[in-house]
């Protein structure tokens, strides 16, 4: 298991706002929320989704155009081990598999 990297001044400021627990548990964001249920963190004057920072601080920069998805389906979770890089369509496929996609509900309605 890689350790949490803490380069620069952002990391201590960031992790202080996260309820850090075991690797298998969700680390809930303790500060302000924006972006629906996602935590928000002020960085260089703009707000960035907290889980994206958690990912970058741990694993390095997010590839351009990629989004950070939650394995645990908990938008306020900042446990980097619950996060993975994906595309918007990966995220939709993931939602669909978990039965959360809008089409899925539509299909279930019509299946009756
Ligand atoms: Zn989680």
Boltz pocket constraint, residues with backbone or C-beta under 6 A from the ligand:
constraints:
  - pocket:
      binder: B
      contacts: [[A, 25], [A, 26], [A, 27], [A, 72], [A, 73], [A, 74], [A, 77], [A, 78], [A, 79], [A, 82]]
      max_distance: 6.0
